[in-house]
Amino acid sequence: MTAAVEVTNFVKHYGSFEAVKGITFSINEGEIFGLIGPNGAGKTTTLRVLATLLTITQGQVTLLGYDLAKQAGDIRKFISYLPEDAGAYKNLTGRAYLQFIANFFEDRHHSDMVKKGVTIANLGARIDDRVDTYSKGMMRRLLVARALMTNPRLAILDEPTTGLDVLNAQEIRKLIKTTAQQGTTILLSSHNMLEVEYLCDRIALIADGRIVEEGKPAALIEKHHVRNIEEVFTKVVHA
Amino acid sequence: MSGLSNIIKKEIKELLTVQTFLPIILIALIFGSMGNSISGIQKQASTPPIIGVINEDNGTLATMASTVFHTHSTVVYNGTSITEKTEGLATVAGKNGAALIIIPQNFTFNIQHNHPGSIEVFWIMKGAGLLDAIPSAAVEYLISTMNANISRHLIASNASVNATVVLTPTIRIDSTQFKNREFDGLSPTTITSLLSSQSTLIPIVMMMIIIMAGSIVITSMALEKENKTLETLLTLPVKRTSIVTGKIAAAAIIGLMLAVIYMIGMSYYLAGLGVSGGVSLATYGLALTPTDFILIGLSLFVTLIAGLSLCMLMGTFAKNYKSAQTLTFPITMLALIPMFLTMFTDFDTLPPALQVLTFAIPFSHPMMAPKALMFHDYTLVAAGLIYVTVFAMITISIVVWIFKTDRLLTGSTSKWAKVFSKRKRRMY
């Protein structure tokens, strides 16, 4: 299997503060990889760097064969990033927002992309209402739709089901699974350990800017002699 | 701690930021430097005008007129013949004087025989701003004092002169030298009034466009951050340059539309005040050619782009809508300063420090361009165009560079370091 993401000795500084202290991991194509850890561990920083938003202080990151430090422009054509606290343009309707995003992708069929987005968002007639009238859950569905409708080769999802009720969250999880089965590589972070256990093929636990554990959820549960990933997390982080 | 003091403490802490104080400090500095130059102008207004006098007439009234001039002004040239006019003008100009006044031979005779005596005034005009007219206004006041003295004398001496001549004993024949041109029949006050009526519109339009479009750009950046849409935008396959220029271009279009709507109302207002005037400057050779209009348009365009890129730069510092409102303040001031400077003074007559300040503010150039082009001062306009273009290019490059760095999302690195350190301490 070829690696969609290769991160080698990656370090990120904010001034004198070292947010990520030299992490190494790789994600195979079509894999769902979970990055989990406590608040401030360096998860979002890592996702933001991989999404071409922040620069690398040290180390090497390759996405889909492209060097992140030198070819960020090329990488943006194949990735999709869903920030944890993302928003949409409030004066647009849901459909107009999806159309606005689709217009950035030159070589693809915009109308098909928007249709797919409308289906994923599943907002019914409300898709033609202004975004500022949406509830938090509706907004998140629209944003997940935006992130997945472009058929990205790598989707970076920061807390994809945050703000969603149980039913909506379940639907989004199924959608992420299906998207991965269709060939999209998924890198996600979540505080919901059940979600991580259900979705991820492999996970990496990050604490204080370092990867402290990595592997398949089942293998990690077995290794630490616990019942679920939540207990692995507690055990590893406290250690 | 009481509830009230607790709230006051928290509010002060929240408001006590560099962003709150920096614009006001900048404005205070600008006002300070403006105050210094205004005090210089006030000093100039209170000093007697510098003039030259050529008196060809030995009559009583001419002597009386000459005495008034010598008493109430600093006379730097005294002559007795019109042939000395060139020398007199050169001396007055050399001593930074305002006018050379010539009292012709038949001055006293004419008045005593029911004809107003003529006074020839050769004005030396330095600038066309309203404040530049102070020395000429002082000379005009001098001439009216002379008229009053002659009228008083005619009444007191029971002279057999008709009432019209008693009330208006002299007529003034004006000729003005300004920017290497001679304007016969016009005084500096008239020229200033004609020019200011023509150049009022562009400074106001420019100021309105900058304030309106600038506010749109800064607010747009702030809303991208506040609504959390910036991160998504920056991960889309679009060049940073396209994001920056797209935002600037959209704001320019909306700014122009708003300015047009504003100016429709403003033009009616100015017409109602009679500011536009009925005298054509073309009669005096002061007309703008089609090339001049192209240059003004070009100057407006590059300045708008420069102004908006500056606003974009400010916008990158805006954290939210509230901070964006504070950041529009210095831009508004930067647009207001050249507007008032070009209305009240002339670039040529400004003190060197203010000349540098005026030239450095990009918004000054389209405001100064019409007047400069009327007097064929292409150097100032061309230098302005080059400067503003370079300014815009540098500013856009800085903005694009910021868009490529972490700064746009993380703010200052040291601040983030503190935030992260605090969070880290809280967690463990």
Interface residues (C-beta under 8 A of the other chain):
Chain A: H13 Y14 G15 S16 F17 A19 P38 N39 G40 R48 A51 T52 L53 L54 T55 G73 R76 K77 I79 S80 Y81 P83 D85 A86 G87 A88 Y89 K90 I101 F104 F105 E106 L143 R146 D208
Chain B: N227 K228 T229 E231 T232 L234 T235 L236 P237 V238 K239 T405 D406 L409 T410 S412 T413 S414 W416 A417 F420 S421 R423 K424 M427 Y428
